[in-house]
Amino acid sequence: MDLIVQILMVVVTTITGYFIIREIFGNNFLGLFGAIAGLLIGYLIIKAEDKLKDIPLKSIVGSLIGVTVSILVAKLFISELLLAIVKDIPITVPVYILIYFVMGYLGFRIGAQKSHTIDLSKIPLFGKVADREDMKILDTSAIIDGRIADLCETGFIEGTLVVPQFVLYEVQHIADHQDPVKRTRGRRGLDVLHRLQKQTFISVKIVDYDFPKLKDVDTKLIALAKRLDAKIITNDYNLNKVAEVQGIEVLNINQLASALKPALLPGELMNVKILKEGKEHGQGIGYLDDGTMVVVDDAKRLLGKSTDVIVTSVLQTTSGRMIFAKLKEQAEKEFYFPEIYKIEDQSR
């Protein structure tokens, strides 16, 4: 439908360009130049449409308000005052043009910058349109992670989730990978997208934007976020930092999960299953249900078994939390008989 309308518009500009030039100069041959000019104008209008349709509605409204107010100020105050001062100087028209242009430019720029303070959702006519502007671009890591689907089901995320084609291609490439682990993660990402498309709180929009000059997917995501004035949902720490440096708002699922984790304090009791050996001698490694690593001293002998441990310290890193603990019996021994434990420890 859009293509038909664009073709119709180009046809109209071409035909009207032909008749306008022919009527002005009274020559059918010169009318052909008018048709060519009309064709070029139609092409430029289509290109301008591709750029303008990506501009948020709030920016358009803010710019129009700024231009309108600035021109009214120029008309009602500055131009009338200037006319009384320079009425005898034969440069009135150029001065008027300069004033209107400068004021219009200032109004446009200020209105565009302040447009984020406009809340169109309170206006019945623009309420639904404003909701659609709340766009969030999904990164490959967020799709493969899978928690975004669970988060959307709770209703905490609203608006439109944007999935660029280049991200979708990357997920498909991972799903076709020879490595079974990567292939499983890629297929899970495709299943997550299918779940998201069935959500009622959000809508999923697959867009065909691409930036051929940019080779890196992260760089393309940042460029697309700037064009759509959108946020980025990701688990990638590096993308998070680069996007924030460039003024793009990022929603990091790992940061959200860390913020929602219950606080664990030294001395608390927990039960954990020892799954593998640690780096240090005698250490055992276990994991909580949310994936948090638990390092337990002297737990290597309990591989494959669940045991009670006492938290000794919690380390917060950029990639998540690490919990250090000791076996319950050992921790109690240290607490109740510290001197005996020191003697036994030295004998080892």
C-alpha positions in Angstrom: 0.0 0.0 0.0 2.8 2.4 0.9 4.5 1.7 -2.4 1.4 2.4 -4.4 0.9 5.8 -2.6 4.5 6.7 -3.3 4.3 5.8 -7.0 1.1 7.9 -7.2 2.8 10.8 -5.6 5.7 10.7 -8.0 3.3 10.5 -10.9 1.5 13.5 -9.7 4.6 15.6 -9.2 5.9 14.6 -12.6 2.7 15.5 -14.5 2.2 18.8 -12.6 5.8 19.7 -13.2 5.3 19.2 -16.9 2.2 21.4 -17.1 3.5 24.1 -14.8 6.7 24.7 -17.0 4.7 24.3 -20.2 2.2 27.0 -19.1 4.9 29.4 -17.9 7.0 29.2 -21.1 4.4 28.1 -23.6 6.6 25.3 -24.9 5.9 21.6 -24.9 9.6 20.7 -25.1 10.4 22.8 -22.1 7.6 21.0 -20.3 9.7 17.8 -20.4 12.3 19.5 -18.2 9.4 20.4 -15.8 8.4 16.7 -15.8 12.0 15.7 -15.0 12.1 18.3 -12.2 8.8 17.0 -10.9 10.2 13.5 -10.9 13.2 14.6 -8.9 11.1 16.4 -6.5 8.9 13.3 -5.9 12.1 11.3 -5.3 13.4 13.8 -2.8 10.0 13.8 -1.0 10.2 10.0 -0.6 13.7 10.2 0.8 12.6 13.0 3.2 9.7 10.9 4.3 12.1 8.0 5.2 14.0 10.4 7.5 11.0 12.3 8.9 9.0 9.2 9.9 11.7 8.1 12.3 11.5 11.4 14.3 9.5 11.0 17.5 6.1 12.7 17.6 7.1 14.6 20.7 10.1 16.1 18.9 7.9 17.2 16.0 5.3 18.8 18.3 8.0 20.5 20.4 9.7 21.9 17.3 6.4 23.2 15.9 5.5 24.9 19.2 9.0 26.5 19.4 8.9 27.8 15.8 5.3 29.2 16.3 6.2 31.0 19.5 9.4 32.4 18.2 7.8 33.7 15.0 5.0 35.3 17.0 7.5 37.0 19.2 9.4 38.2 16.1 6.1 39.5 14.6 4.5 41.1 17.6 7.5 42.7 19.3 10.8 42.7 17.4 9.6 43.4 13.9 7.2 46.2 15.0 9.9 47.8 17.1 12.5 47.5 14.4 10.1 49.0 11.8 9.8 52.1 13.9 13.6 52.4 14.2 14.7 51.6 10.6 11.7 52.7 8.6 13.8 55.1 6.6 16.6 52.6 5.8 16.1 50.7 2.6 17.2 47.3 4.1 13.9 46.4 5.8 13.3 43.2 3.9 16.7 41.6 4.4 16.6 42.6 8.1 13.1 41.0 8.4 14.3 37.8 6.8 17.3 37.7 9.1 15.2 38.2 12.2 12.5 35.6 11.2 15.2 33.1 10.3 17.2 33.5 13.5 14.1 33.4 15.7 12.7 30.4 13.8 15.9 28.6 14.2 16.2 29.3 17.9 12.5 28.2 18.4 13.0 25.0 16.4 16.2 24.0 18.3 14.9 24.9 21.8 11.5 23.2 21.1 13.2 20.0 19.9 15.5 19.9 23.0 12.6 20.5 25.4 10.2 18.1 23.7 11.0 15.3 26.2 9.1 17.3 28.8 5.9 17.1 26.8 3.5 14.3 27.9 1.2 13.6 24.9 -0.4 10.7 26.7 -2.7 13.1 28.5 -4.1 14.4 25.2 -6.8 11.9 24.0 -5.9 12.4 20.3 -2.2 11.6 20.9 -2.5 9.1 23.8 -2.1 5.9 21.8 0.5 7.3 19.5 2.6 8.5 22.5 2.5 5.0 24.0 3.9 3.5 20.8 6.9 5.9 21.0 8.2 4.1 24.1 10.5 1.9 22.0 13.1 -0.5 23.4 15.6 -2.2 21.1 16.5 -5.8 22.0 20.1 -6.9 21.8 21.1 -10.4 20.9 22.3 -11.2 24.4 18.9 -10.2 25.9 17.0 -12.4 23.5 19.2 -15.4 24.1 19.1 -14.9 27.8 15.4 -15.5 27.8 14.5 -13.6 31.0 13.1 -10.7 29.0 10.0 -12.8 28.2 9.4 -13.6 31.8 9.8 -9.9 32.7 7.3 -8.8 30.0 4.8 -11.3 31.3 4.8 -9.6 34.7 3.8 -6.3 33.0 6.8 -4.3 34.2 7.9 -3.5 30.6 5.5 -1.8 28.3 5.6 -0.1 24.9 7.2 -1.6 21.7 10.1 -4.0 21.6 12.1 -3.4 18.4 14.0 -6.3 16.9 16.4 -5.2 14.1 16.8 -7.6 11.2 20.6 -7.7 11.8 20.0 -8.9 15.3 17.5 -11.5 14.1 20.1 -12.7 11.6 22.6 -13.0 14.4 20.3 -15.1 16.5 19.5 -17.3 13.5 23.2 -17.8 12.8 23.7 -18.9 16.4 20.8 -21.3 16.1 22.5 -22.9 13.1 25.9 -23.1 14.7 27.8 -26.4 14.8 28.5 -26.1 18.5 25.5 -27.8 20.3 25.7 -25.4 23.2 25.5 -22.3 20.9 22.9 -24.0 18.8 20.7 -24.6 21.8 21.1 -21.0 23.0 20.1 -19.7 19.5 17.0 -21.8 19.3 16.0 -20.7 22.8 16.4 -17.1 21.5 14.0 -17.8 18.6 11.5 -19.4 21.1 11.8 -16.3 23.3 10.9 -14.0 20.3 7.9 -16.3 19.6 6.8 -15.9 23.3 7.2 -12.1 23.1 5.0 -11.8 20.0 2.2 -13.4 22.0 2.5 -10.9 24.9 -0.4 -8.5 25.6 1.5 -5.9 27.5 4.0 -5.1 24.7 4.1 -5.3 21.0 7.1 -6.6 19.0 8.2 -4.9 15.8 10.8 -6.3 13.5 12.4 -3.4 11.6 14.6 -3.6 8.4 16.9 -0.8 9.3 20.5 -1.4 8.5 23.7 0.6 8.4 26.0 -1.0 5.7 29.0 1.2 6.6 28.9 -0.2 10.1 30.2 -3.7 10.5 29.8 -4.3 14.2 26.3 -5.2 15.5 26.8 -3.2 18.7 27.6 -0.1 16.7 24.5 -0.6 14.5 22.4 -0.9 17.7 23.7 2.4 19.0 23.0 4.1 15.6 19.5 2.7 15.5 18.8 3.8 19.0 19.8 7.3 18.1 17.6 7.3 15.0 14.5 6.0 16.8 15.2 7.8 20.1 14.9 4.4 21.8 16.4 2.6 24.7 18.5 -0.6 24.5 17.8 -3.8 26.4 20.9 -5.8 26.8 23.1 -8.0 29.1 26.3 -6.9 27.4 28.5 -5.0 29.8 30.6 -3.3 27.1 27.6 -2.3 25.0 26.0 -0.9 28.1 29.0 1.4 28.8 29.5 2.5 25.2 25.8 3.3 24.8 25.7 5.3 28.1 28.8 7.3 27.0 26.9 8.3 23.8 23.8 9.4 25.8 21.6 6.4 25.1 19.5 5.0 28.0 20.2 1.3 28.6 18.1 -1.3 30.5 20.5 -4.0 31.7 18.7 -7.2 32.8 21.7 -8.4 34.8 21.6 -5.1 36.8 17.9 -5.6 37.4 18.4 -9.1 38.6 21.2 -8.1 40.9 19.0 -5.3 42.4 16.2 -7.8 43.0 18.4 -10.5 44.6 17.7 -10.9 48.4 20.6 -9.5 50.5 22.8 -12.1 52.1 24.8 -11.1 55.1 27.7 -12.9 56.7 26.6 -15.5 59.3 23.4 -16.5 57.4 22.8 -20.2 56.8 22.0 -21.7 53.4 22.0 -25.1 51.7 23.9 -25.5 48.5 24.9 -28.5 46.3 28.7 -28.8 45.6 29.0 -29.2 41.9 32.7 -28.8 41.1 36.2 -28.1 42.5 37.3 -24.6 43.2 40.6 -22.9 42.2 42.1 -23.1 45.7 43.0 -26.3 47.5 40.0 -28.0 49.0 37.4 -25.5 47.7 34.1 -26.6 46.4 31.8 -24.6 44.0 28.0 -24.5 44.2 25.3 -22.3 42.7 22.1 -20.8 43.9 18.9 -21.0 41.9 19.5 -17.6 40.3 23.0 -18.6 39.2 25.0 -16.9 41.9 28.3 -18.7 42.5 29.0 -20.0 46.1 32.6 -20.8 47.0 32.8 -23.1 50.0 36.1 -23.8 51.8 37.0 -27.5 52.4 34.0 -28.7 50.4 35.8 -30.6 47.7 35.2 -33.9 49.5 31.4 -33.3 49.2 31.2 -33.1 45.4 27.7 -34.0 44.2 26.2 -33.6 47.7 24.1 -30.9 49.3 25.3 -29.4 52.5 24.6 -26.6 54.9 27.0 -23.7 54.8 27.5 -20.4 56.6 28.1 -17.2 54.6 31.4 -15.5 55.4 31.4 -12.7 52.8 29.7 -11.4 49.7 31.7 -10.0 46.8 29.9 -7.8 44.2 31.5 -7.8 40.8 30.5 -6.3 37.4 29.3 -9.7 36.2 27.4 -10.5 39.3 27.8 -11.6 42.9 30.1 -14.2 44.5 29.4 -15.7 47.9 32.1 -17.1 50.1 31.1 -19.6 52.7 32.3 -22.3 55.1 30.8 -25.6 56.0 28.3 -25.3 58.9 30.3 -27.6 61.2 33.6 -25.8 60.5 32.1 -22.4 61.0 30.5 -23.4 64.3 33.8 -25.0 65.4 35.6 -21.7 64.7 33.0 -19.7 66.6 32.7 -21.9 69.7 36.3 -23.2 69.9 38.5 -20.7 68.1 41.7 -21.6 70.0 41.3 -25.3 69.4 40.7 -24.7 65.7 43.8 -22.6 65.4 45.9 -25.4 66.9 44.4 -28.0 64.5 44.8 -25.7 61.6 48.5 -25.1 62.4 49.1 -28.9 62.8 48.0 -29.4 59.2 
